[in-house]
Amino acid sequence: MLSTRRRASTLYRMIKIDFRIGYGALPLTGQDAWGPPSDREGAIKVLRRAVDLGVALIDTADSYGLGANEELIAEALHPYPDGLLIATKTGRTRPSPGEWGVLGRPDYVKQQAELSRRRLRVDRIDLFQLHRVDPSVPFEDQIGCLRELRDAGVINHIGLSEVDVEQLERARSIVEIASVQNRYNYLDRRHDNVIDYCERHGIAFLPWRPIDETFRDYRIKQAAKDLSATPAQVALAWLLQRSPVVTPIPGTSSVEHLVENCAAALLEPPLLD
């Protein structure tokens, strides 16, 4: 397991993560995130290596591979080691390869929670996230459904994805929110105010696409050169520096890239604009 100095300086209100680089399992699916991966054994090796490196949070969704991603995680890691948090999401549909829909009806959310629980082979889902807010369903109904699932013992913690501060505050008036998963990286800071809100209230912030195109930025490339690191590592280290509640969830289907990403936790990058 990687030892690291880059540990959380605050305790999250409900999710207590020590090693602050998670893993996003979306790449371990077929083309267009449709069905299982072509190299199943290779995908299993990536998941097991992630745990060996100290990754404490693995993120998936019922729509990744049409449920195959959750099944793969269970095949690779169940029974799950102590301290490993499996986070999944619902609220997105896959009508066809390359096509994504949004569906937040309470009956659908409850059905998918049960299916995810079976695929992950757990009695209770650690962290269950609303993948997207469905604009056609009253917001309070979607959040209230998550509260009912928690109260029924189907899920443990509740997370939201791609929400703004106003939505987050409305959700918190109904039920406690453990995490927010929004797209965020060095070049895409649209959700700066959401991170600041999460930090004030002890909510974990899980940026997806944490690297994206940042490796092309000259400031990132120069910092990487100065640190004898890769641009991807600098981009991840910057996120850890951004706030103590941030846990990036980079995804990869390569063990080599996985090791590289996790090593970013050891960097002490210079402050970047």
N, C-alpha and C positions, 0 to 999 in steps of 0.2 A: 504494500500500500504506500502511495506517495505521502511523505510527510510534507507539511506545508506551513508557512508562516501566515498565509493569506486566509485566516479563519474569520468567521463572522464576528464583528465587534459588538453586535447586539443579538439578543435571543429573539427570534421571531415569536410572535405571540402564540402561534400554534404549531408551526413547522420549525423544528430545530435541526438545521443542516450545518454540519461542521465543514466538510470539504465543499467549497462553493462553486464547483463546476459540475453541472449535471450533464445528462445525455438525452438528446432528442432522437427518438427511435424511428422517425419517419423514413429515413433513407433505407431502412431494412424492410423494404416492401418491393413489389414488382414495379414495372414501368408505370409512370403516372400515379404512383401510390395505389396501384390496383392489384390486389392479390398478394401472395407471398413472394419473398425475394427469390431470385434465380439461384443464388448460392446460399442455401439454408444453413449448411454447416459453417460457412464463413460468417454469416450473421450471428449465429450462436456464439462463435468465438469472440466477436466484437462485444456482445453483451456481457459475457463472462469476464473478459478482460477489463471492461469498464468497472465492474465491481472490484476486481483485483486492484485497480488503480485508486480506489477510494471513492468512486462516484456514489453519491448517496441518494440521488434523485434521477429516476428514469421516466421520461415523459412519452406518452403514447396517446392514441385516440381510437374510438370505435370505428372511425372512418378510414384509418390507415390500413390499407390492404383489405378493407371490408371485414375487419376483425382479426385478420391473420397476424397483424402486428402484436396484438395482445396475446394471442395464442403462442407466438414465437417467444415472447418474453417469459411466459409461464414455462414453456418447454426448456428454456435455457437456464432459468434462475429459481424456479420453484423446487423446494420450499425456500422462500426468500430469506436471506440472512438478516439478522437483527441490524437495524439502522438503515436499511434500504427502503426508500419511499417510492412506491409506484404510483405515478399520477396518470390518469387518463381523462379523456374529454368526450363530450357528446354535444350534439346540436348541429352537426354538419352531415349532409347526406351525399351519396355518390351515385347519381343517376346513371353515369357512364364514365369510362376512363377519361380523365382530363376535365370532368365536369364536377363542380361542387355546389351543393345547395345548402340552405339553412332551414332547420326545423326545430323549434323550441316548444312544441306543444307538451304539456305536462305528461300526457299519457305516453308519448314517444320517449321523453327523457327517462321516465321510470322504467319503461321496457328496456331501453339501452343500458341503464344502470345494472339491471339484472343480467343482461347478456354479457356485459363487461366483467361483472363479478364472476360469472362462470368461466369465461375465457381466461381470466387472470388466476383462477383457482383460489379465490380469497372469500372469506366470509364477509369482509367489509373492505371497501375500496379506500385506500389511504387518502387520496386527494382526487376529487371528482370535479372537473371543470366544465363550465358552459363554454363550448368552443366558439360560438358566436351568439350574440343576442339576436333573436328572431324579431324583426320589426312588425311582423303580422300577429304576434302574440303579446298580450299585456305583459310588460316587464315584471310586474309584481307576481304574476302567475308563474313565470319561469323561475324566479328566485324562490318563491314560496314552495315550489315543487322540490327544489334542492334542499330546502329546510326540512320538508317532510321526509325526504330520503335519509337525511342525517338523523332526524329524530327516530326513524324506524330502524336505525342501525345498519342501513345498507352502505352508507358512506361515512367516512370519518371527518374529513375536512372539505371545504367548498372553495373552489377557485373560479375566476372569471377570465375570459380572454377577449382581447380587443375591446376594452371599455375605456371610457373617459372618467374624469373625476366625478362628474355629476352622476353618472350611472353607478359608480363605485359607492358613492355616498348613499344613493337610494337603496342599493343592495344591502348595505351595512345597517340600514334602518330596519331591515327584515331579518337578517341572519348574519352571524359573524363570517367574514371573508378571510380566508387564509392566504390566498395568493392571487396575483394578477399576471397573466401571460400576454404581453403585447409585443409587437415587432419593435425592436429598438437596437441600435448599434451606434458606433462612433459617428457615422454619417447620417443616420436617421434618428433624430432626437425629438420627434413629434410628441413623444409622451414623457418629456422631462417633468411636467407637472404631476403626472401620475406617479412617477418614481418618488418625487418629493413627498407626495401624499402618503405613499406606502411607507416611506421611511418614518414619517411622523407617527404613523399608526401601527408600526410593527407588522406590516404585511409583506410577505415575500413577493419579489418582482422577478419573473422568469422571462427574460427577453428571448424571443425566437428570432431567427436570422441574425444571431449576434455577430457574425463575421461578414456575411454577404459580400458586398463590393469593397469593404474597407481595406482589403489588402492592396488595392490600387492607389490609395491615397498616399501622397508623397510624405506627409507627416508620419503616418503609420510606418511606411517603408524606411524612413530615416531613423525612427526610434528602434525599429527592428535591427537595423544595421548597428546602431550604437550598443544595443543589448546583446548582440550575437544571437538573436531570436528570429522567429518567423513573423511576418505581418499578422497572421492569424493569432499567434500567441499574444502579440501586443494589443490587438483588438479586444481579446478576451480579458487580458489583464487590466485594460482601461475600464472595462465594465465592472470588474471587481473593485476598482478604485472609485468608481462613480458613486456607489452607495453600499453600505454594509448589508442591505436587504436584497441585493441583486445576486441571483444565481443564474448565470447563462446556461442555456441548454443546446450547445452545438450538436449537430448530428453528422454522422459519417458512417460509411460502410467499410471503412478501412481501419484496421488495427493501428497501423502506423500513424494515421491522422488522429486517431483517438488518443494515443500516447502523447502526441504533440499538443493537442488541445489541453489535456490534463496538466501538462507541464507548465502551462501558462499560469497556473496558481502559484508557481514559485517566483514569478517575475515581480520586480518592484519597478514598474515603468515610470519614466519621467512624466510630469504633468503635461498633458496635451490640451490644446485649446478645445 
